[in-house]
Amino acid sequence: MYDVTIIGAGVAGIFLAHELMEHGQTVLVIDAGKPLGQRTLQETYLGFGGLGKSEGKYNYSAGFGGELAGKLGTEKTLHLMQQVDALLCRYGADEVESYSTANFVLATRAKAAGLETIETTVRHLGTGLSERILRRLEAVLQKQITFRFETFVETIEKQHNGFLLTTKRETFSSQRVVFATGRSGTEWMQEQLQTLGLVQNKTRLDLGIRIEMEETAFRTLLQGTFETKLAYASAAGTAVTYCMNPKGRIIRKHQEGLVMPDGQNFREQESGTTNLNFTLFLPRYFATLGEANHYAASVIGRINQGRDRIVVQRLDDLRAGHSTQPHALAESEVRPTLEATPGNLIEEVPDTDITVLLEFLERLEHLLETPLSPDTLLYGMDGKFYAPVLSTSPVFETDIRGLYAIGDCSGVTHSLSQAAASGLHLGQHLTQKQPS
């Protein structure tokens, strides 16, 4: 019998497993995906490392990226994040410097423009370094922990002394079971929870427009820091900038059967660009996961048209209410870094998102103290998906004793840093380790 079985080898599961390993517990990790070396570009979320294999952007903040601070308190959350960063640095994360987005002068200017700055400390690893760190972690964990990749847990049965888990080929006994499946395992987890008699609550979905502009427009704001995070309290909800990439590119990401524009750090290419890109996200809430997924598919899926179609439009054309023509895009001073279909976002994107976007851009021009280039490019449509919220204790234990849910599948965390922190937190509880 294993002491702990972790279902999911993403960031939350890895940090939990590492903590348990260091205290001599017997651990089994089961994942539907592949070992790190066998993962393909299309397997963005499954397999060792989960989403941590992508950009590897760790935002150390209690203010966004999830509701961990509401569960554990701000001081505890930030302390756990310090421990997350220290562990990452043990495996090579200190190859890149962390940076802070805090800037008092910028915060004052933003407030005058009708915006708010969100302060955080960031260690942005990039895809290459993320993979090297995960390889080192995988090599260490495999020496003491049992892994089962490309394996689906078919049933979980509660017994008097633990749990019985069955897969297609094997049966395992474990004193404790931890769900760490991330957002990608939500449907599987829902089925298991229903069998066990547990119910999830509301679901969040963020949709947004990816914005690509001249990097020089932000240069005065970014003095002393790599990026800034801005929030706009609109009538439809608080819109927040996400994944700002100075000198970076826009790439396609595949998730939930949809194709969306995503940012890529300039370090991932031999040379940077003269552009800067980020997404402005607006949150929505739904009673069920099914409703959230259906809405996302109705918006982004309609844009995709069953292929990898993404629409791009010049800001001047959006404000004028007409489509961007291919020749206008070819002559644009802001050179697009993603091959997308010129069109009209007004015909593709919900009215609310267009309204919030235009209101935000007006305030951004006030903050920058200069008009945005009419050739600023707008890509539709990006999405961030969340698991439904599951009721758990402060140590992430469900209403079934010995059954836990950590990371993004809990509905509490929405970021790499908070997911990793939840894994450490549970590991410290299960090993009775008191944080220093």
C-alpha positions in Angstrom: 0.0 0.0 0.0 1.3 3.4 -0.9 1.2 6.3 1.6 0.0 8.7 -1.0 -1.2 8.4 -4.6 -1.1 11.5 -6.7 -3.2 11.6 -9.8 -1.6 14.2 -12.1 2.1 15.0 -12.7 1.7 18.7 -13.3 3.2 21.4 -11.2 1.0 20.8 -8.1 1.6 17.1 -8.2 5.3 17.5 -8.7 5.8 19.9 -5.8 3.7 17.6 -3.5 5.7 14.5 -4.6 9.0 16.2 -4.0 8.0 17.2 -0.5 6.7 13.7 0.3 9.9 12.1 -1.3 12.1 14.1 1.0 10.4 12.7 4.0 10.5 9.1 2.9 6.9 8.5 2.1 6.0 5.9 -0.5 4.4 7.7 -3.4 2.7 6.7 -6.6 2.1 9.2 -9.4 -0.4 8.4 -12.2 -0.7 10.6 -15.3 -2.7 10.2 -18.5 0.1 11.8 -20.4 3.7 10.8 -21.2 7.1 11.3 -19.5 8.7 14.7 -20.3 11.0 13.4 -23.1 8.1 11.9 -25.0 5.7 14.8 -24.9 4.9 16.5 -28.2 4.0 20.1 -28.9 0.4 19.2 -29.1 0.4 17.6 -25.7 0.4 21.0 -23.9 -1.2 20.0 -20.7 -0.8 16.2 -20.3 2.3 14.5 -19.1 5.1 15.2 -16.7 5.3 19.0 -15.9 1.8 19.7 -17.2 1.4 23.4 -18.2 4.7 24.1 -16.5 6.4 22.9 -19.6 5.2 26.0 -21.5 6.3 29.5 -20.7 7.2 28.7 -17.1 6.0 32.1 -15.8 5.7 32.1 -12.0 3.9 35.2 -10.6 4.6 35.4 -6.9 1.5 37.4 -5.8 -1.4 36.8 -3.5 -3.5 39.3 -5.5 -4.1 37.3 -8.6 -3.6 33.8 -10.1 -6.2 32.2 -7.8 -7.9 32.5 -4.4 -5.1 30.8 -2.4 -4.8 33.8 -0.1 -8.5 33.6 0.7 -7.9 30.0 1.9 -4.6 30.3 3.6 -4.1 34.0 4.3 -1.8 36.4 2.4 1.3 35.9 4.7 1.1 32.1 4.5 0.6 32.2 0.7 3.5 34.5 0.0 5.7 32.4 2.3 4.8 29.3 0.4 5.7 31.1 -2.9 9.1 31.9 -1.5 9.6 28.2 -0.9 8.3 27.4 -4.4 10.9 29.8 -5.9 13.7 28.4 -3.7 12.9 24.9 -4.9 12.9 26.0 -8.5 16.3 27.7 -8.0 17.7 24.4 -6.6 17.0 22.9 -10.0 18.3 25.9 -12.0 15.7 28.6 -12.1 18.3 31.2 -10.9 19.7 31.1 -14.5 17.2 34.0 -15.0 16.7 36.9 -12.7 13.3 37.5 -11.1 11.8 41.0 -11.4 9.2 43.1 -9.8 6.3 44.9 -11.4 6.1 47.3 -8.5 6.4 51.0 -9.5 4.9 53.8 -7.4 5.1 56.4 -10.1 3.4 54.1 -12.6 0.8 53.2 -10.1 0.0 56.8 -9.5 -0.2 57.6 -13.2 -2.4 54.5 -13.9 -4.8 55.6 -11.2 -5.1 59.0 -12.8 -5.9 57.3 -16.1 -8.6 55.1 -14.6 -6.5 52.0 -14.3 -4.9 50.0 -11.5 -1.5 48.4 -11.4 -1.1 44.8 -10.0 2.2 44.3 -8.3 4.0 40.9 -8.3 7.4 39.4 -8.4 8.0 37.3 -11.5 10.4 34.6 -12.4 9.8 34.0 -16.1 11.7 30.9 -17.1 10.7 30.5 -20.7 10.1 27.2 -22.4 13.7 26.1 -22.7 14.7 26.6 -19.1 11.4 25.3 -17.9 12.0 22.0 -19.7 15.6 21.7 -18.3 14.3 22.3 -14.7 11.6 19.7 -15.2 14.1 17.2 -16.6 16.2 17.5 -13.4 13.1 17.2 -11.2 11.9 14.2 -13.1 15.3 12.4 -12.9 15.4 13.0 -9.1 11.8 11.9 -8.5 12.0 8.8 -10.5 14.7 7.4 -8.2 12.4 7.2 -5.3 8.8 7.5 -6.6 6.7 5.1 -8.7 5.3 6.6 -11.9 2.6 5.3 -14.2 2.3 7.3 -17.4 -0.3 7.0 -20.2 -2.5 5.5 -17.5 -6.1 6.3 -16.7 -7.6 5.7 -13.3 -11.0 4.0 -14.0 -12.4 3.8 -10.5 -11.6 5.0 -7.0 -13.2 3.1 -4.1 -13.1 4.3 -0.5 -12.2 1.5 1.9 -11.9 1.5 5.7 -8.1 1.8 5.6 -7.7 4.0 2.5 -8.6 3.7 -1.2 -8.5 1.1 -3.9 -7.7 2.5 -7.4 -8.1 0.5 -10.6 -6.6 1.1 -14.0 -6.9 -0.9 -17.2 -4.0 -3.1 -16.2 -3.4 -2.7 -12.4 -5.0 -2.2 -9.0 -3.4 0.0 -6.3 -4.0 0.5 -2.6 -3.2 3.8 -1.0 -3.8 5.4 2.3 -4.5 8.8 0.7 -5.4 10.0 -2.8 -4.7 13.4 -4.2 -6.3 14.9 -7.3 -3.8 17.1 -9.1 -5.1 16.8 -12.6 -5.2 20.5 -13.5 -7.9 22.0 -15.7 -7.3 19.4 -18.4 -8.6 16.6 -16.1 -11.8 18.3 -15.1 -14.2 16.0 -16.9 -12.5 12.9 -15.6 -12.5 14.4 -12.1 -16.2 15.3 -12.3 -17.1 11.6 -13.1 -15.0 10.4 -10.1 -16.5 13.0 -7.8 -20.0 12.1 -8.8 -19.3 8.4 -8.0 -17.8 9.4 -4.6 -20.8 11.6 -3.9 -19.0 15.0 -4.1 -20.3 18.1 -5.9 -18.4 21.0 -7.5 -19.6 24.6 -7.6 -19.5 27.6 -10.0 -16.9 27.8 -12.9 -15.0 30.8 -14.2 -14.0 31.4 -17.8 -11.9 34.3 -19.0 -12.1 35.5 -22.6 -9.9 38.2 -24.1 -8.3 40.0 -27.1 -4.6 39.6 -27.7 -3.0 43.0 -28.4 0.2 43.6 -30.4 1.7 47.0 -30.5 5.0 48.9 -30.9 7.3 48.0 -28.0 8.5 51.6 -27.9 5.0 52.7 -26.8 5.5 51.0 -23.4 9.2 51.7 -23.0 8.9 54.6 -20.6 6.5 52.6 -18.5 8.8 49.6 -18.3 11.9 51.3 -17.1 13.3 49.1 -14.4 11.0 46.2 -15.0 10.2 43.7 -17.7 6.4 44.1 -17.7 3.5 45.6 -16.0 0.0 44.3 -15.1 -2.9 46.6 -15.4 -6.5 46.2 -14.3 -9.6 48.1 -15.5 -12.8 48.0 -13.4 -15.4 48.1 -16.2 -19.2 47.8 -15.8 -18.9 44.2 -17.0 -16.3 43.2 -14.5 -12.6 43.8 -13.9 -10.5 43.3 -17.0 -6.8 42.4 -16.4 -3.8 42.3 -18.7 -2.1 39.0 -18.9 1.2 37.6 -20.2 2.9 40.8 -21.4 5.8 40.0 -23.8 8.1 42.9 -24.7 9.9 42.1 -27.9 8.0 38.8 -28.0 5.8 37.0 -30.6 2.3 35.7 -30.7 1.8 32.0 -31.3 -1.1 29.6 -31.6 -2.1 27.6 -28.5 -4.4 24.6 -28.5 -6.7 23.9 -25.6 -10.1 22.4 -25.1 -10.2 21.6 -28.8 -9.9 25.4 -29.6 -7.1 27.5 -31.2 -6.2 30.8 -29.6 -3.5 33.5 -29.8 -0.9 33.3 -27.0 2.3 35.2 -26.2 5.8 33.8 -26.5 8.8 35.2 -24.6 11.5 36.8 -26.8 14.1 34.4 -25.3 12.5 31.5 -27.2 13.7 32.9 -30.6 17.2 33.8 -31.8 16.2 37.4 -31.9 13.5 39.6 -30.4 10.9 41.7 -32.3 10.1 45.4 -32.1 6.6 44.6 -30.8 5.0 44.0 -27.4 2.0 41.8 -26.9 -0.5 40.9 -24.1 -4.1 39.8 -23.6 -6.8 41.8 -21.9 -9.0 39.2 -20.2 -12.5 39.7 -18.9 -13.9 37.1 -16.5 -17.3 35.3 -16.7 -18.9 32.9 -14.2 -21.2 29.9 -15.0 -23.2 27.6 -12.8 -21.6 24.5 -14.4 -18.5 23.5 -16.3 -20.7 22.4 -19.2 -22.2 25.9 -19.5 -18.7 27.5 -19.5 -17.3 25.1 -22.1 -20.3 25.5 -24.3 -20.0 29.3 -24.2 -16.2 29.2 -25.0 -16.9 26.8 -27.9 -19.7 29.1 -29.2 -17.3 32.1 -29.3 -13.8 30.8 -30.0 -15.0 27.7 -31.9 -17.0 30.0 -34.2 -13.9 32.0 -34.9 -11.8 28.9 -35.6 -14.4 27.5 -38.1 -13.1 23.9 -37.5 -9.5 24.8 -38.3 -6.8 27.1 -36.7 -8.4 30.4 -37.8 -7.6 33.4 -35.7 -8.9 36.9 -36.7 -6.7 40.0 -36.6 -7.8 43.6 -37.0 -6.1 47.0 -37.0 -7.2 49.3 -34.2 -8.1 52.0 -36.6 -10.4 49.6 -38.5 -12.0 48.5 -35.3 -12.7 52.0 -34.2 -14.1 52.8 -37.7 -16.3 49.6 -37.6 -15.0 48.0 -40.8 -12.9 45.0 -41.6 -9.2 45.0 -42.0 -8.2 44.2 -45.6 -5.2 42.0 -46.5 -3.3 44.9 -48.2 -3.8 47.1 -45.1 -2.3 44.4 -42.9 0.6 43.9 -45.3 1.4 47.6 -45.1 0.9 47.8 -41.3 3.7 49.6 -39.4 3.2 47.0 -36.6 4.3 43.9 -38.3 2.2 40.9 -37.2 4.1 38.0 -35.6 1.3 35.6 -36.1 -0.2 34.6 -39.4 -3.9 35.3 -38.9 -7.0 36.1 -41.0 -7.7 39.8 -41.5 -11.3 40.6 -40.5 -13.7 42.4 -38.3 -13.8 41.5 -34.6 -17.1 43.2 -34.2 -18.6 40.4 -36.2 -16.6 37.7 -34.3 -16.5 38.7 -30.6 -19.2 39.4 -28.1 -20.2 43.1 -27.9 -19.2 43.3 -24.2 -15.6 42.4 -24.9 -15.4 45.0 -27.7 -16.8 47.7 -25.4 -14.4 46.8 -22.6 -11.5 46.6 -24.9 -12.1 50.1 -26.4 -12.6 51.6 -23.0 -9.4 50.1 -21.7 -7.4 51.3 -24.8 -8.7 54.8 -24.3 -7.4 54.7 -20.7 -4.2 53.1 -21.8 -3.6 56.0 -24.2 -4.1 58.4 -21.3 -1.6 56.5 -19.3 1.0 56.4 -22.1 0.3 60.1 -22.8 0.2 59.4 -26.5 -2.3 57.9 -29.0 -1.8 54.2 -29.9 -0.7 53.5 -33.4 -3.6 53.0 -35.7 -1.8 49.9 -36.8 -2.0 48.3 -33.4 -3.2 44.8 -34.0 -6.0 43.0 -32.2 -6.3 39.2 -32.3 -9.4 37.2 -31.4 -9.9 35.4 -29.2 -7.9 34.1 -26.3 -9.3 32.1 -23.4 -8.3 31.0 -19.9 -10.2 27.9 -18.5 -10.8 27.1 -14.9 -12.0 24.0 -13.0 -15.2 24.3 -11.0 -14.6 25.1 -7.3 -14.6 22.1 -5.0 -15.3 22.5 -1.3 -12.1 21.6 0.6 -10.5 22.3 4.0 -7.5 24.6 4.5 -5.3 21.6 3.7 -7.3 20.8 0.6 -9.0 17.8 2.0 -12.5 17.1 0.6 -15.5 15.9 2.6 -14.1 12.4 2.2 -11.3 11.8 4.7 -8.0 11.1 3.0 -9.1 12.5 -0.4 -7.5 15.8 -1.5 -7.7 18.1 -4.5 -4.8 20.6 -5.1 -3.7 22.9 -7.9 -6.0 24.2 -10.6 -8.4 21.2 -10.4 -9.5 22.4 -7.0 -10.8 25.6 -8.5 -8.8 27.5 -6.0 -5.5 28.1 -7.9 -5.3 29.5 -11.4 -1.5 29.9 -11.9 1.8 27.9 -11.8 2.9 29.6 -8.6 -0.3 29.1 -6.7 -0.6 25.5 -7.9 2.9 24.7 -6.8 2.3 26.4 -3.5 -0.8 24.3 -2.9 1.3 21.1 -3.5 3.9 22.2 -1.0 1.3 23.2 1.5 -0.4 19.8 1.4 3.0 18.0 1.5 4.0 19.9 4.6 0.7 18.9 6.2 1.0 15.3 5.3 4.6 15.1 6.6 3.8 17.3 9.6 6.6 19.6 8.6 6.3 23.1 10.0 7.4 25.8 7.6 10.5 27.6 8.7 
